[in-house]
Amino acid sequence: MKKIILLALFTIFVFYGCEKDDFCIKNPVTPNLVLRFYDDADRTSLKTAQQLSVWAENKDTIVTYTSTNTDSIAIPLNSAANTTTYYFKTNATDTSISNNEVSSFVINYIPKEEYVSRSCGFKIIFENVSFSAQNGWIKDFSPATLTTINNQNAAHVQIFH
């Protein structure tokens, strides 16, 4: 009888001692900033940025955006800082270096950690986001500020060129 009780207690401790397998199924990715490029003359029409290259200040060019033709990009923000500066180089006429146009795009924000779950951990969301552009081929952008960036399901900023 003692053996059966000990075996039953051992079995109970074994099953209760095991943890559930935790898998992160919520996709807690820290969101990228999504930009769409539009025609400055017709602000409802998408316009491809020709030979676009993108790099952050003091960083290398983002491989995905090296001399590419695209009407939208998704770029990461530095979660360890309050500002990220990107440079966008485009060349609408040819591949000659002398025809390159560079614009800087500055993003200011407050990074906040958001708890997702035990298995997923934390993700960073960006609050009180503001933008400014200087020089070059970017004529305008909209909006100038955002309350928060907490997903990357849609474009956050429209850039007119």
C-alpha positions as YAML, in Angstrom:
chain: A
units: angstrom
residues:
- id: 1
  name: MET
  ca: [0.00, 0.00, 0.00]
- id: 2
  name: LYS
  ca: [2.87, 2.38, 0.86]
- id: 3
  name: LYS
  ca: [4.42, 1.71, -2.54]
- id: 4
  name: ILE
  ca: [1.22, 2.66, -4.35]
- id: 5
  name: ILE
  ca: [0.85, 5.88, -2.34]
- id: 6
  name: LEU
  ca: [4.53, 6.78, -2.93]
- id: 7
  name: LEU
  ca: [4.17, 6.02, -6.65]
- id: 8
  name: ALA
  ca: [1.02, 8.15, -6.84]
- id: 9
  name: LEU
  ca: [2.69, 11.05, -5.00]
- id: 10
  name: PHE
  ca: [5.77, 10.77, -7.22]
- id: 11
  name: THR
  ca: [3.61, 10.82, -10.35]
- id: 12
  name: ILE
  ca: [1.70, 13.88, -9.11]
- id: 13
  name: PHE
  ca: [4.93, 15.77, -8.32]
- id: 14
  name: VAL
  ca: [6.38, 14.91, -11.73]
- id: 15
  name: PHE
  ca: [3.37, 16.23, -13.64]
- id: 16
  name: TYR
  ca: [2.90, 19.34, -11.51]
- id: 17
  name: GLY
  ca: [6.64, 20.05, -11.57]
- id: 18
  name: CYS
  ca: [6.69, 20.36, -15.35]
- id: 19
  name: GLU
  ca: [6.15, 23.76, -16.91]
- id: 20
  name: LYS
  ca: [3.91, 24.37, -19.84]
- id: 21
  name: ASP
  ca: [5.71, 25.01, -23.08]
- id: 22
  name: ASP
  ca: [5.45, 28.73, -23.67]
- id: 23
  name: PHE
  ca: [5.48, 29.84, -27.25]
- id: 24
  name: CYS
  ca: [5.17, 33.42, -28.29]
- id: 25
  name: ILE
  ca: [2.26, 33.54, -30.73]
- id: 26
  name: LYS
  ca: [1.46, 37.26, -30.36]
- id: 27
  name: ASN
  ca: [4.30, 38.49, -32.60]
- id: 28
  name: PRO
  ca: [5.59, 41.17, -30.22]
- id: 29
  name: VAL
  ca: [7.88, 42.78, -32.76]
- id: 30
  name: THR
  ca: [9.04, 46.28, -31.99]
- id: 31
  name: PRO
  ca: [7.42, 48.18, -34.87]
- id: 32
  name: ASN
  ca: [9.34, 49.77, -37.71]
- id: 33
  name: LEU
  ca: [8.50, 53.21, -39.02]
- id: 34
  name: VAL
  ca: [6.60, 52.75, -42.30]
- id: 35
  name: LEU
  ca: [6.95, 55.50, -44.93]
- id: 36
  name: ARG
  ca: [5.06, 55.81, -48.24]
- id: 37
  name: PHE
  ca: [6.25, 58.03, -51.07]
- id: 38
  name: TYR
  ca: [3.74, 60.19, -52.94]
- id: 39
  name: ASP
  ca: [3.81, 62.58, -55.87]
- id: 40
  name: ASP
  ca: [4.05, 66.18, -54.67]
- id: 41
  name: ALA
  ca: [1.95, 67.38, -57.63]
- id: 42
  name: ASP
  ca: [-0.81, 64.77, -57.12]
- id: 43
  name: ARG
  ca: [-0.84, 63.98, -53.40]
- id: 44
  name: THR
  ca: [-3.10, 60.95, -53.80]
- id: 45
  name: SER
  ca: [-0.79, 59.11, -56.20]
- id: 46
  name: LEU
  ca: [2.05, 56.92, -55.04]
- id: 47
  name: LYS
  ca: [5.38, 57.83, -56.62]
- id: 48
  name: THR
  ca: [8.35, 55.51, -56.72]
- id: 49
  name: ALA
  ca: [11.59, 56.81, -55.26]
- id: 50
  name: GLN
  ca: [14.17, 55.99, -57.94]
- id: 51
  name: GLN
  ca: [17.53, 54.44, -56.97]
- id: 52
  name: LEU
  ca: [16.69, 54.92, -53.27]
- id: 53
  name: SER
  ca: [19.37, 54.19, -50.68]
- id: 54
  name: VAL
  ca: [18.70, 54.56, -46.96]
- id: 55
  name: TRP
  ca: [21.10, 54.75, -44.03]
- id: 56
  name: ALA
  ca: [20.97, 55.89, -40.42]
- id: 57
  name: GLU
  ca: [23.36, 58.50, -39.10]
- id: 58
  name: ASN
  ca: [26.78, 56.92, -38.42]
- id: 59
  name: LYS
  ca: [25.60, 53.56, -39.83]
- id: 60
  name: ASP
  ca: [25.95, 51.64, -43.08]
- id: 61
  name: THR
  ca: [23.31, 51.64, -45.79]
- id: 62
  name: ILE
  ca: [20.38, 49.30, -45.10]
- id: 63
  name: VAL
  ca: [20.96, 46.43, -47.51]
- id: 64
  name: THR
  ca: [17.27, 46.10, -48.38]
- id: 65
  name: TYR
  ca: [17.23, 49.74, -49.49]
- id: 66
  name: THR
  ca: [20.37, 50.10, -51.59]
- id: 67
  name: SER
  ca: [19.72, 51.62, -55.03]
- id: 68
  name: THR
  ca: [16.21, 50.25, -55.13]
- id: 69
  name: ASN
  ca: [13.03, 51.56, -56.74]
- id: 70
  name: THR
  ca: [10.17, 51.52, -54.23]
- id: 71
  name: ASP
  ca: [7.13, 53.48, -53.10]
- id: 72
  name: SER
  ca: [7.35, 52.42, -49.43]
- id: 73
  name: ILE
  ca: [9.92, 51.48, -46.81]
- id: 74
  name: ALA
  ca: [9.92, 50.18, -43.23]
- id: 75
  name: ILE
  ca: [12.87, 51.33, -41.15]
- id: 76
  name: PRO
  ca: [13.76, 50.59, -37.52]
- id: 77
  name: LEU
  ca: [14.05, 53.25, -34.85]
- id: 78
  name: ASN
  ca: [16.78, 53.20, -32.22]
- id: 79
  name: SER
  ca: [15.05, 52.05, -29.03]
- id: 80
  name: ALA
  ca: [18.06, 53.10, -26.91]
- id: 81
  name: ALA
  ca: [17.82, 56.77, -27.96]
- id: 82
  name: ASN
  ca: [15.21, 59.52, -28.31]
- id: 83
  name: THR
  ca: [16.20, 60.50, -31.85]
- id: 84
  name: THR
  ca: [17.00, 58.64, -35.05]
- id: 85
  name: THR
  ca: [18.27, 60.40, -38.16]
- id: 86
  name: TYR
  ca: [18.00, 58.73, -41.55]
- id: 87
  name: TYR
  ca: [19.42, 59.85, -44.86]
- id: 88
  name: PHE
  ca: [17.56, 59.10, -48.07]
- id: 89
  name: LYS
  ca: [19.50, 59.27, -51.34]
- id: 90
  name: THR
  ca: [17.65, 59.15, -54.61]
- id: 91
  name: ASN
  ca: [18.55, 59.59, -58.24]
- id: 92
  name: ALA
  ca: [15.59, 60.11, -60.54]
- id: 93
  name: THR
  ca: [17.58, 60.71, -63.74]
- id: 94
  name: ASP
  ca: [20.37, 58.13, -64.01]
- id: 95
  name: THR
  ca: [22.94, 56.27, -61.93]
- id: 96
  name: SER
  ca: [25.51, 59.07, -62.02]
- id: 97
  name: ILE
  ca: [26.77, 60.12, -58.59]
- id: 98
  name: SER
  ca: [26.59, 63.77, -59.62]
- id: 99
  name: ASN
  ca: [22.78, 63.50, -59.94]
- id: 100
  name: ASN
  ca: [22.22, 62.02, -56.46]
- id: 101
  name: GLU
  ca: [19.97, 63.98, -54.12]
- id: 102
  name: VAL
  ca: [20.15, 63.42, -50.37]
- id: 103
  name: SER
  ca: [17.57, 64.38, -47.74]
- id: 104
  name: SER
  ca: [17.78, 63.87, -44.02]
- id: 105
  name: PHE
  ca: [14.74, 62.74, -42.05]
- id: 106
  name: VAL
  ca: [14.86, 63.20, -38.27]
- id: 107
  name: ILE
  ca: [12.53, 61.26, -35.98]
- id: 108
  name: ASN
  ca: [12.15, 62.30, -32.31]
- id: 109
  name: TYR
  ca: [10.26, 60.04, -29.88]
- id: 110
  name: ILE
  ca: [10.06, 58.57, -26.39]
- id: 111
  name: PRO
  ca: [10.67, 54.78, -26.34]
- id: 112
  name: LYS
  ca: [8.54, 52.81, -23.86]
- id: 113
  name: GLU
  ca: [8.69, 49.13, -22.99]
- id: 114
  name: GLU
  ca: [5.38, 47.30, -23.26]
- id: 115
  name: TYR
  ca: [4.94, 43.90, -21.60]
- id: 116
  name: VAL
  ca: [3.47, 41.35, -23.99]
- id: 117
  name: SER
  ca: [3.57, 38.04, -22.07]
- id: 118
  name: ARG
  ca: [5.88, 35.74, -20.18]
- id: 119
  name: SER
  ca: [6.85, 33.86, -23.31]
- id: 120
  name: CYS
  ca: [7.14, 36.94, -25.54]
- id: 121
  name: GLY
  ca: [8.71, 39.36, -23.10]
- id: 122
  name: PHE
  ca: [8.70, 43.06, -23.94]
- id: 123
  name: LYS
  ca: [8.46, 45.12, -27.09]
- id: 124
  name: ILE
  ca: [9.24, 48.80, -27.55]
- id: 125
  name: ILE
  ca: [6.59, 51.27, -28.60]
- id: 126
  name: PHE
  ca: [7.36, 54.88, -29.53]
- id: 127
  name: GLU
  ca: [5.33, 57.75, -28.10]
- id: 128
  name: ASN
  ca: [5.16, 61.49, -28.83]
- id: 129
  name: VAL
  ca: [6.72, 61.01, -32.25]
- id: 130
  name: SER
  ca: [7.67, 64.04, -34.33]
- id: 131
  name: PHE
  ca: [9.35, 64.34, -37.72]
- id: 132
  name: SER
  ca: [11.42, 66.87, -39.60]
- id: 133
  name: ALA
  ca: [13.07, 66.79, -43.02]
- id: 134
  name: GLN
  ca: [15.96, 68.86, -44.28]
- id: 135
  name: ASN
  ca: [17.49, 69.49, -47.69]
- id: 136
  name: GLY
  ca: [17.17, 67.63, -50.93]
- id: 137
  name: TRP
  ca: [14.33, 65.96, -52.70]
- id: 138
  name: ILE
  ca: [11.71, 65.66, -49.93]
- id: 139
  name: LYS
  ca: [9.26, 68.50, -50.55]
- id: 140
  name: ASP
  ca: [6.83, 67.80, -47.71]
- id: 141
  name: PHE
  ca: [5.56, 65.07, -45.40]
- id: 142
  name: SER
  ca: [2.47, 64.35, -43.37]
- id: 143
  name: PRO
  ca: [1.81, 64.14, -40.44]
- id: 144
  name: ALA
  ca: [4.38, 66.18, -38.52]
- id: 145
  name: THR
  ca: [3.58, 64.37, -35.26]
- id: 146
  name: LEU
  ca: [2.12, 61.06, -34.12]
- id: 147
  name: THR
  ca: [0.84, 60.07, -30.70]
- id: 148
  name: THR
  ca: [2.31, 56.57, -30.86]
- id: 149
  name: ILE
  ca: [3.87, 53.96, -33.12]
- id: 150
  name: ASN
  ca: [2.79, 50.58, -31.79]
- id: 151
  name: ASN
  ca: [2.36, 48.51, -34.96]
- id: 152
  name: GLN
  ca: [3.54, 48.40, -38.54]
- id: 153
  name: ASN
  ca: [0.30, 47.41, -40.26]
- id: 154
  name: ALA
  ca: [-0.05, 50.68, -42.18]
- id: 155
  name: ALA
  ca: [2.04, 53.65, -43.26]
- id: 156
  name: HIS
  ca: [2.84, 56.12, -40.51]
- id: 157
  name: VAL
  ca: [4.18, 58.94, -42.69]
- id: 158
  name: GLN
  ca: [3.52, 60.13, -46.25]
- id: 159
  name: ILE
  ca: [6.55, 61.68, -47.95]
- id: 160
  name: PHE
  ca: [5.88, 63.93, -50.95]
- id: 161
  name: HIS
  ca: [8.56, 64.36, -53.60]
...
